Amino acid sequence: GFFSVSRSRLYRIFEPLGGVANFIKERRLARLHALLAEPALRLPIGRLAEAHGFKSAAHFSRAFREQYGYSPNDLRQGSASAMAPLVPGAVAQYGPSFYSWIRALRD
């Protein structure tokens, strides 16, 4: 692999973050949260969701509401702007230094 880490080790590394898939989903949701909070960007929510790997707008909306406690439409309309941090949960714990940590696993 790219980092020369076995699949089983990779899954053990991401276990505290809820697993690899959960980490990826949280990152995609955080990116979409930022895009939807941007007033100048008015692309359809379904189009944004599909461009970020969600199989449908409904699937995205459920995941978004579960993560943030409000809907993508609420955020876009400005009624949720101060309700939750931009990057929730375990991802916020690591932030940009997380990527340095991953790179260090190669050594």
PyMOL commands that place a pseudoatom at each C-alpha (Angstrom):
pseudoatom trace, name=CA, resn=GLY, resi=1, chain=A, elem=C, hetatm=0, pos=[0.000, 0.000, 0.000]
pseudoatom trace, name=CA, resn=PHE, resi=2, chain=A, elem=C, hetatm=0, pos=[0.844, 3.660, -0.131]
pseudoatom trace, name=CA, resn=PHE, resi=3, chain=A, elem=C, hetatm=0, pos=[1.928, 3.801, 3.510]
pseudoatom trace, name=CA, resn=SER, resi=4, chain=A, elem=C, hetatm=0, pos=[3.151, 0.193, 3.651]
pseudoatom trace, name=CA, resn=VAL, resi=5, chain=A, elem=C, hetatm=0, pos=[0.645, -0.616, 6.386]
pseudoatom trace, name=CA, resn=SER, resi=6, chain=A, elem=C, hetatm=0, pos=[-1.210, -3.903, 6.353]
pseudoatom trace, name=CA, resn=ARG, resi=7, chain=A, elem=C, hetatm=0, pos=[-4.972, -3.867, 6.145]
pseudoatom trace, name=CA, resn=SER, resi=8, chain=A, elem=C, hetatm=0, pos=[-5.342, -5.409, 9.595]
pseudoatom trace, name=CA, resn=ARG, resi=9, chain=A, elem=C, hetatm=0, pos=[-3.016, -2.809, 11.136]
pseudoatom trace, name=CA, resn=LEU, resi=10, chain=A, elem=C, hetatm=0, pos=[-4.858, -0.015, 9.363]
pseudoatom trace, name=CA, resn=TYR, resi=11, chain=A, elem=C, hetatm=0, pos=[-8.160, -1.212, 10.845]
pseudoatom trace, name=CA, resn=ARG, resi=12, chain=A, elem=C, hetatm=0, pos=[-6.582, -1.430, 14.335]
pseudoatom trace, name=CA, resn=ILE, resi=13, chain=A, elem=C, hetatm=0, pos=[-5.228, 2.114, 13.961]
pseudoatom trace, name=CA, resn=PHE, resi=14, chain=A, elem=C, hetatm=0, pos=[-8.647, 3.508, 13.055]
pseudoatom trace, name=CA, resn=GLU, resi=15, chain=A, elem=C, hetatm=0, pos=[-10.554, 1.460, 15.647]
pseudoatom trace, name=CA, resn=PRO, resi=16, chain=A, elem=C, hetatm=0, pos=[-10.558, 4.309, 18.249]
pseudoatom trace, name=CA, resn=LEU, resi=17, chain=A, elem=C, hetatm=0, pos=[-12.087, 6.577, 15.589]
pseudoatom trace, name=CA, resn=GLY, resi=18, chain=A, elem=C, hetatm=0, pos=[-14.972, 4.214, 14.913]
pseudoatom trace, name=CA, resn=GLY, resi=19, chain=A, elem=C, hetatm=0, pos=[-13.227, 2.489, 12.022]
pseudoatom trace, name=CA, resn=VAL, resi=20, chain=A, elem=C, hetatm=0, pos=[-11.918, 3.502, 8.624]
pseudoatom trace, name=CA, resn=ALA, resi=21, chain=A, elem=C, hetatm=0, pos=[-15.363, 3.885, 7.052]
pseudoatom trace, name=CA, resn=ASN, resi=22, chain=A, elem=C, hetatm=0, pos=[-16.612, 6.050, 9.920]
pseudoatom trace, name=CA, resn=PHE, resi=23, chain=A, elem=C, hetatm=0, pos=[-13.541, 8.281, 9.720]
pseudoatom trace, name=CA, resn=ILE, resi=24, chain=A, elem=C, hetatm=0, pos=[-14.053, 8.771, 5.979]
pseudoatom trace, name=CA, resn=LYS, resi=25, chain=A, elem=C, hetatm=0, pos=[-17.764, 9.473, 6.453]
pseudoatom trace, name=CA, resn=GLU, resi=26, chain=A, elem=C, hetatm=0, pos=[-17.028, 12.084, 9.153]
pseudoatom trace, name=CA, resn=ARG, resi=27, chain=A, elem=C, hetatm=0, pos=[-14.520, 13.814, 6.884]
pseudoatom trace, name=CA, resn=ARG, resi=28, chain=A, elem=C, hetatm=0, pos=[-16.989, 13.892, 3.976]
pseudoatom trace, name=CA, resn=LEU, resi=29, chain=A, elem=C, hetatm=0, pos=[-19.721, 15.250, 6.253]
pseudoatom trace, name=CA, resn=ALA, resi=30, chain=A, elem=C, hetatm=0, pos=[-17.390, 17.921, 7.625]
pseudoatom trace, name=CA, resn=ARG, resi=31, chain=A, elem=C, hetatm=0, pos=[-16.490, 19.001, 4.080]
pseudoatom trace, name=CA, resn=LEU, resi=32, chain=A, elem=C, hetatm=0, pos=[-20.138, 19.169, 3.084]
pseudoatom trace, name=CA, resn=HIS, resi=33, chain=A, elem=C, hetatm=0, pos=[-20.966, 21.078, 6.267]
pseudoatom trace, name=CA, resn=ALA, resi=34, chain=A, elem=C, hetatm=0, pos=[-18.392, 23.697, 5.264]
pseudoatom trace, name=CA, resn=LEU, resi=35, chain=A, elem=C, hetatm=0, pos=[-19.730, 23.883, 1.712]
pseudoatom trace, name=CA, resn=LEU, resi=36, chain=A, elem=C, hetatm=0, pos=[-23.346, 24.214, 2.826]
pseudoatom trace, name=CA, resn=ALA, resi=37, chain=A, elem=C, hetatm=0, pos=[-22.430, 26.938, 5.319]
pseudoatom trace, name=CA, resn=GLU, resi=38, chain=A, elem=C, hetatm=0, pos=[-20.883, 28.985, 2.496]
pseudoatom trace, name=CA, resn=PRO, resi=39, chain=A, elem=C, hetatm=0, pos=[-23.582, 31.468, 1.428]
pseudoatom trace, name=CA, resn=ALA, resi=40, chain=A, elem=C, hetatm=0, pos=[-22.103, 32.042, -2.033]
pseudoatom trace, name=CA, resn=LEU, resi=41, chain=A, elem=C, hetatm=0, pos=[-22.294, 28.331, -2.941]
pseudoatom trace, name=CA, resn=ARG, resi=42, chain=A, elem=C, hetatm=0, pos=[-25.822, 27.412, -3.964]
pseudoatom trace, name=CA, resn=LEU, resi=43, chain=A, elem=C, hetatm=0, pos=[-25.371, 24.030, -5.666]
pseudoatom trace, name=CA, resn=PRO, resi=44, chain=A, elem=C, hetatm=0, pos=[-28.213, 21.550, -5.079]
pseudoatom trace, name=CA, resn=ILE, resi=45, chain=A, elem=C, hetatm=0, pos=[-27.719, 19.488, -1.920]
pseudoatom trace, name=CA, resn=GLY, resi=46, chain=A, elem=C, hetatm=0, pos=[-28.270, 16.201, -3.756]
pseudoatom trace, name=CA, resn=ARG, resi=47, chain=A, elem=C, hetatm=0, pos=[-25.593, 17.060, -6.296]
pseudoatom trace, name=CA, resn=LEU, resi=48, chain=A, elem=C, hetatm=0, pos=[-23.100, 17.971, -3.566]
pseudoatom trace, name=CA, resn=ALA, resi=49, chain=A, elem=C, hetatm=0, pos=[-23.913, 14.788, -1.654]
pseudoatom trace, name=CA, resn=GLU, resi=50, chain=A, elem=C, hetatm=0, pos=[-23.397, 12.537, -4.658]
pseudoatom trace, name=CA, resn=ALA, resi=51, chain=A, elem=C, hetatm=0, pos=[-20.172, 14.338, -5.572]
pseudoatom trace, name=CA, resn=HIS, resi=52, chain=A, elem=C, hetatm=0, pos=[-18.885, 13.472, -2.087]
pseudoatom trace, name=CA, resn=GLY, resi=53, chain=A, elem=C, hetatm=0, pos=[-19.718, 9.768, -2.242]
pseudoatom trace, name=CA, resn=PHE, resi=54, chain=A, elem=C, hetatm=0, pos=[-23.223, 9.552, -0.802]
pseudoatom trace, name=CA, resn=LYS, resi=55, chain=A, elem=C, hetatm=0, pos=[-25.534, 7.293, -2.772]
pseudoatom trace, name=CA, resn=SER, resi=56, chain=A, elem=C, hetatm=0, pos=[-28.489, 9.685, -2.543]
pseudoatom trace, name=CA, resn=ALA, resi=57, chain=A, elem=C, hetatm=0, pos=[-29.617, 12.984, -1.076]
pseudoatom trace, name=CA, resn=ALA, resi=58, chain=A, elem=C, hetatm=0, pos=[-31.771, 11.083, 1.423]
pseudoatom trace, name=CA, resn=HIS, resi=59, chain=A, elem=C, hetatm=0, pos=[-28.825, 8.951, 2.568]
pseudoatom trace, name=CA, resn=PHE, resi=60, chain=A, elem=C, hetatm=0, pos=[-26.724, 12.086, 2.984]
pseudoatom trace, name=CA, resn=SER, resi=61, chain=A, elem=C, hetatm=0, pos=[-29.457, 13.982, 4.845]
pseudoatom trace, name=CA, resn=ARG, resi=62, chain=A, elem=C, hetatm=0, pos=[-29.901, 11.127, 7.344]
pseudoatom trace, name=CA, resn=ALA, resi=63, chain=A, elem=C, hetatm=0, pos=[-26.151, 10.883, 7.970]
pseudoatom trace, name=CA, resn=PHE, resi=64, chain=A, elem=C, hetatm=0, pos=[-25.848, 14.677, 8.273]
pseudoatom trace, name=CA, resn=ARG, resi=65, chain=A, elem=C, hetatm=0, pos=[-28.709, 14.936, 10.764]
pseudoatom trace, name=CA, resn=GLU, resi=66, chain=A, elem=C, hetatm=0, pos=[-27.296, 12.038, 12.767]
pseudoatom trace, name=CA, resn=GLN, resi=67, chain=A, elem=C, hetatm=0, pos=[-23.862, 13.700, 12.893]
pseudoatom trace, name=CA, resn=TYR, resi=68, chain=A, elem=C, hetatm=0, pos=[-24.904, 17.308, 13.565]
pseudoatom trace, name=CA, resn=GLY, resi=69, chain=A, elem=C, hetatm=0, pos=[-28.424, 17.161, 14.989]
pseudoatom trace, name=CA, resn=TYR, resi=70, chain=A, elem=C, hetatm=0, pos=[-29.959, 19.331, 12.263]
pseudoatom trace, name=CA, resn=SER, resi=71, chain=A, elem=C, hetatm=0, pos=[-30.618, 19.024, 8.557]
pseudoatom trace, name=CA, resn=PRO, resi=72, chain=A, elem=C, hetatm=0, pos=[-28.496, 20.263, 5.639]
pseudoatom trace, name=CA, resn=ASN, resi=73, chain=A, elem=C, hetatm=0, pos=[-31.413, 22.571, 4.728]
pseudoatom trace, name=CA, resn=ASP, resi=74, chain=A, elem=C, hetatm=0, pos=[-31.381, 24.057, 8.248]
pseudoatom trace, name=CA, resn=LEU, resi=75, chain=A, elem=C, hetatm=0, pos=[-27.698, 24.843, 7.852]
pseudoatom trace, name=CA, resn=ARG, resi=76, chain=A, elem=C, hetatm=0, pos=[-28.102, 26.305, 4.397]
pseudoatom trace, name=CA, resn=GLN, resi=77, chain=A, elem=C, hetatm=0, pos=[-30.926, 28.544, 5.609]
pseudoatom trace, name=CA, resn=GLY, resi=78, chain=A, elem=C, hetatm=0, pos=[-28.742, 29.777, 8.463]
pseudoatom trace, name=CA, resn=SER, resi=79, chain=A, elem=C, hetatm=0, pos=[-30.887, 28.420, 11.273]
pseudoatom trace, name=CA, resn=ALA, resi=80, chain=A, elem=C, hetatm=0, pos=[-28.143, 26.002, 12.400]
pseudoatom trace, name=CA, resn=SER, resi=81, chain=A, elem=C, hetatm=0, pos=[-24.984, 28.075, 11.958]
pseudoatom trace, name=CA, resn=ALA, resi=82, chain=A, elem=C, hetatm=0, pos=[-23.945, 28.011, 15.616]
pseudoatom trace, name=CA, resn=MET, resi=83, chain=A, elem=C, hetatm=0, pos=[-25.412, 24.655, 16.628]
pseudoatom trace, name=CA, resn=ALA, resi=84, chain=A, elem=C, hetatm=0, pos=[-22.352, 22.422, 16.230]
pseudoatom trace, name=CA, resn=PRO, resi=85, chain=A, elem=C, hetatm=0, pos=[-18.635, 22.548, 15.546]
pseudoatom trace, name=CA, resn=LEU, resi=86, chain=A, elem=C, hetatm=0, pos=[-17.476, 22.234, 11.954]
pseudoatom trace, name=CA, resn=VAL, resi=87, chain=A, elem=C, hetatm=0, pos=[-15.571, 19.013, 12.554]
pseudoatom trace, name=CA, resn=PRO, resi=88, chain=A, elem=C, hetatm=0, pos=[-17.351, 16.771, 15.069]
pseudoatom trace, name=CA, resn=GLY, resi=89, chain=A, elem=C, hetatm=0, pos=[-16.413, 13.796, 17.143]
pseudoatom trace, name=CA, resn=ALA, resi=90, chain=A, elem=C, hetatm=0, pos=[-13.165, 11.933, 16.926]
pseudoatom trace, name=CA, resn=VAL, resi=91, chain=A, elem=C, hetatm=0, pos=[-11.966, 13.759, 13.840]
pseudoatom trace, name=CA, resn=ALA, resi=92, chain=A, elem=C, hetatm=0, pos=[-11.733, 17.044, 15.755]
pseudoatom trace, name=CA, resn=GLN, resi=93, chain=A, elem=C, hetatm=0, pos=[-9.520, 15.321, 18.290]
pseudoatom trace, name=CA, resn=TYR, resi=94, chain=A, elem=C, hetatm=0, pos=[-6.814, 14.760, 15.697]
pseudoatom trace, name=CA, resn=GLY, resi=95, chain=A, elem=C, hetatm=0, pos=[-7.173, 17.631, 13.218]
pseudoatom trace, name=CA, resn=PRO, resi=96, chain=A, elem=C, hetatm=0, pos=[-4.328, 18.379, 10.791]
pseudoatom trace, name=CA, resn=SER, resi=97, chain=A, elem=C, hetatm=0, pos=[-1.759, 16.620, 12.991]
pseudoatom trace, name=CA, resn=PHE, resi=98, chain=A, elem=C, hetatm=0, pos=[-3.608, 13.377, 12.314]
pseudoatom trace, name=CA, resn=TYR, resi=99, chain=A, elem=C, hetatm=0, pos=[-2.083, 13.243, 8.858]
pseudoatom trace, name=CA, resn=SER, resi=100, chain=A, elem=C, hetatm=0, pos=[1.405, 13.666, 10.312]
pseudoatom trace, name=CA, resn=TRP, resi=101, chain=A, elem=C, hetatm=0, pos=[0.651, 10.795, 12.650]
pseudoatom trace, name=CA, resn=ILE, resi=102, chain=A, elem=C, hetatm=0, pos=[-0.453, 8.578, 9.738]
pseudoatom trace, name=CA, resn=ARG, resi=103, chain=A, elem=C, hetatm=0, pos=[2.722, 9.411, 7.801]
pseudoatom trace, name=CA, resn=ALA, resi=104, chain=A, elem=C, hetatm=0, pos=[4.804, 8.494, 10.863]
pseudoatom trace, name=CA, resn=LEU, resi=105, chain=A, elem=C, hetatm=0, pos=[3.355, 4.962, 10.786]
pseudoatom trace, name=CA, resn=ARG, resi=106, chain=A, elem=C, hetatm=0, pos=[5.515, 4.226, 7.764]
pseudoatom trace, name=CA, resn=ASP, resi=107, chain=A, elem=C, hetatm=0, pos=[8.688, 4.687, 9.792]
for i in range(1, 107): cmd.bond("trace and resi %d" % i, "trace and resi %d" % (i + 1))
show_as sticks, trace
zoom trace
